[in-house]
Amino acid sequence: MKNDLDRYSRQILFQAVGEEGQRKLLGSRVAIIGAGALGTVIANHLVRSGIGYIRLIDRDLVEWSNLQRQMLYTEEDARKQLPKAIAAQKRLKEINSAVTVDAVIADLNLDNAEELLSGMDVIVDGTDNFMTRFLINDVAVKHRIPWVHGAAVSSRGMFAVIKPGVTPCYRCLFPHVPSSNGETCDTVGVLSPLTDIIGSYQAMETIKVILGAETTPNLEQIDIWDHSTMQMEISEGKNPNCPACGQGQFDFINRSSGKQVAYTTLCGRDTVQISPKHKGELDLKRTAANLQKSGKVSFNEFLLRFSPNEELSIVVFKDGRVLIHGTNDIVIAKQLYSKYIGS
């Protein structure tokens, strides 16, 4: 067993980790939501640090515009149109084959969130939207799982550690879903060093949670362009009337609350995501054959891309989920979905 720890020798030398701490890391289970700019940095550090089991959940595929900041991907991944979860899993196994990396190609939603996240020691937020964070928060509070929030856009980033029953939850800090998504990487850009810094902090806080070490009590904010930092103390911010941690009301994993929708516009990307009403697995080869006469089709074992014209591109995943690129109009997206994929 000692030889198995040799690769972590420099980490073990750090007194707060030591051999006992390293064994804790090796026996831990972490879920990372999103394998984009933050998620790839987080996963890279956690795999190298020896987290025993990592569930990496992502709904998207590798594109050329990702390569500027999403550390685990290559041009070949983009050419092959690989799902991010699969491309990341391949790279991570090459980094540390002793770690189990469970790649899940899925949109985290109320139908699968509890199944995918319960039983984890820590959940880490590598997402780019508020709705998913509220969903993560509901599962984390309900199942009392610590989670590490992070966000990065333009030159500004933030992170915080949320421990159910100890700290305020995300809904205490942000009581309402914003009416708009505000600035996103696709509208105002993002600097690659920023995502590396925020993702690294998130990975470090995750390790500290597992080791039982003291984590930051703040919502930490950084601007790497103007060299500014701000620490907002949140430890006293618990709201006794918070629907989630105060009243046990988990709206974002409760279908009757109407908080989740099947049709979602992806921030700043001129894309609509459509989730199937019923679970099932598509025969991509058969679907490709059906679409062949209506436009250009290419597919691999994970997804299919169909272009009925130069302006539109429809990506179909095996689980039936669809991304319609070229419009952010849900009505038009529904019409295209009905026309080419089915009702």
N, C-alpha and C positions, 0 to 999 in steps of 0.2 A: 504493500500500500504506500510505503514511503516513497518509492520510485514514482508512483503515480502523482505525487505532490511536487515533484521536482520542477515541473513547468511553472508552478506558482511560487517558486522559492523567494523571489523578490517581493512578492505580495505578503508572503508569510513572515518575512523579516519585519514588516511593519507591525509594531507591537499591538495595535488595536485589532489586527486580524489574527495573526499567529496561526498555528496548525489547527487549533480547535475551531477558530473562525472559518478557516478554509474548508473544513469538513462541513460546517453549516452551509456554506455557499454551495458545495457540491451536492448537498441533499435538498436544495431549495427549488421551488417551482415559481417561475415568473411568466406573466403574460404581457406581451408588448402589443399595443393596438396601433397599427399603422407601421408600414415598412418604408416610409418616405425619408425625408431629410433627418428628422429627429430619430425615428425608429431605427434607421440603419446605424446611426452612431451609438445609440443605446444598446442595440443587439451586439454590435461589434465589441464593445467594452465588457458586456456581461458574459459573452461567450469566452472571451480571453481571460476573464476573471474566474471562470469555473462555475458559473451558475449551472446546476445539474440538468435542469429541464427548462426550456424556453418555448412557449407557445407564441408564434408570430402570426398575427392576424392582419391581413390586408386585402382590400377589394380591387386593387388596380393593377395595371401592367406597366412595365418599364418603358419609358419614352425618352427621346433624345434630350428633352429639356430637363429631365431629372438628373442627368449625369454631372451637372455643375455642382451639385451639393449632396447627392444621395450616395454615400460613400461605398456601398457594397456592389454597385452595378457597373457594367462595362458596356461598350458600344455593341458587343455581340449580344448581350441581353436585350438591348433595345431592338436590334435587327431581328431577333427571334420572337419579339413581342412576348417575352416571358412574363407571367404574373410575378409581381414583386416578391411575394412570399416564397415562391419557388426559387427564383434567382438568388435571393438572400440566403435561403436555406443551403443551397449548394456552396456558396462562398463561405458561410459560417462553418460548415462541416469540414472544409479545407483548412480552416483556422484552428478548430479544436474538435476532433472527431469523437472525443469522449463525452461531449455535451449532446443531449438530445434536443434537436430543434424540430419542433412540430409546426410545419407550415400549413396554415389554414387560409385558403382562398375564399374569402367571404366578406360581406358587409356586416359589421357588428350591428345587430338590431334586437328588438324586443323578443324575437322568436329564438335567437341563439345565444344571447348575451350571458344568461345565467349558466347555461350548459358549458360555454367556453371559458368563463371566468371563475366560476366557483371552484374551490379547491386549490386556488393559487395562493402563494405566500405574499406576493406583491403584484399589483397591476401597474403598468407604466403607460402613460399617455403619449403616443407619438402621432396623434391625430391633428387635423387642421380645421375642425369645426365644433361648434358649441353643442350641437345636439348629441353627438357621440360622447362628449364629456359628461353631459347630464345623465346619459345612459350608464356610462361607467360608474358614475357616482352612486346611482341608485343600486347597482349590483354590489358595489363595494360596501356601502352602508348596510344593506340588507344582510350581506354575508360577513360583515366585519373584516374586510380585507383592506389593508393599507394600499394607497395608490399615490403615484407621483405624477403630478400635472406638469406639463410643459407646453410652451407655445413660442413660436419664432416667426417674425415677419419683418421685412425691410431690414433695418439694423437693430431692431429691438426684440428682446426675448424675456421670458419670465418662467419661473418654476416654483412649485410649492409641494410640500408633503402633506397628504391628508390621511389621518388615522381615525377611522370611525370610533366614536366613543371617547376620543382624546382631544382631537382638534376640531375646529369647525369643518363641516363638509363643503363641497364645492357649491352646493345650493345655498348655504349660509352666506358664502362670499359673493355669489352671483345669483340672486334670487330669481331672475327672469331670463329667459332665452332672449337674446338681442333680436330686435325686429329685422335687422339685416346682418350679413356676415362681416360687414366692415371691410377693412383692408385685408387682403390675402396675398400669398406669394405670387398668385397669378395676376394680381392687379397692380401691386407696387413692388414686386420682386422680393428677394431675400438674399443676404450675403452668406456664402458658404461657411466662413469661420463662425458666424453666429450660431448656426444650427449645430456645429461641432461643439461649441462651448455649452449651449443649453442642454444638448443631449448628454454631454459628459457629466454635467452636474446631476442630471436625472439618474444616470447610471450610478453615480457615487452615492446619491441619497437612497437608491434602491439597495445597494450593498449595505449601507448603514442600517436600514430598516431590518434586513435579514440578520445582521449581527447584533441587533438590539442596542446599537449606538445612538447617541443623540443626533437627531436630524434638525434641519433648519426650522425655526418657529415662524419664519417669515414667508411672505410672498416676495420672492427675490426678483428684481427687475434690472435689466442690463441694456445699455445702448452702446454697441461697440464702435459706432461711427463718431460719436461725440464724447466717448470715454466716460460715460456717466453710469452710476449704479444707484438703486434705491431699494431699501428694505422696508417692507410694510409688515409690521408685527400683526399677526392674525390669530395668535393663540387664544386671545380672549374674545374672538369674534363669533362664538357659537350663538345661534339664534334658537331659543327654545320653541319658537313657532315655525321653525323650518319644516316644510312638508316632509322632507326626507329623514333627516336625523332627529328631528324634534317630534314628529307625529307618525313616523313609519309609513308614510304615504309615498309610494314609489311610482310616480306618474309615468316615467319614461320606460318602464318595463310592464306597464299596464295598458293593454290594448284599448280598454274602455275609456281611458283618459283622452284619447285622440292626439297624444303628443308625438306619435310616430306615424309616418306616411309612407306609402309604397313608392311615390314619385318624389324624387329629391333633386333639386338643382345643385350641382357641385360648384362651390364658390369660385367665381371668376374664371371658370373653365369653359363656358359655353357648352355645357354638358348636362344632360339629365340622366339620372340613374333610375331604373325601374326594377323593383324587386318583385319576384313572382308571388302570387297568392298562395300557391301550394308548393311544398318541398318536393324535389325530385331531381333526377339527373338527365340532362339532355344528351341525345346522340348527336354529337357535333358533326360527324361525317354525314349523317342523313340531313341535318339542318343545312349544311353547306351545299349539298346536292339540290335541295329545295330552292336555295337562294341563287344558285349559279346563273340562272337565266335572267335575273333581275339586276345584276351588277357584278362588281369584282369581289371575289371571296378568297380569303386565305385563312388557314386554321392550323392549330397544333393540338396537342393532347389536352390543353387546358382551356383554350378559348378560340373563338372564331371572330374574324373581322370582316364585315360586309360593307361595301360602299356602293349605294345605288346611284350616286353621282359624285361630282368633284367636291361638293360642299358638305356632304354628310358622310359619317362613318358610324357604323353600329357594331359594338363589341358585345358578343354573347358569351357568357361564362357557362361552364358545365352545370352549375346549379340553377341556371335559368335567369340569373341576374343579367341585366342589359345596361350598357352605357351608350347613350346616343349623343355623339359628338357633332357639333355644328348648330345647336340650338339650345337656348335656355328657356324656351317656351314649353311648358308642360303639356298644353293642349296639342301642339304640333308633335311633341314626343309621343304622346298617347296614340295619335293617328298613325305615326310611323311604326310604332310597336304593333298595333293592331294589323296594319297592312302586311308587314314582313314577318313578324314573329308569331302573332296570334293573340287572342284576347286573354 
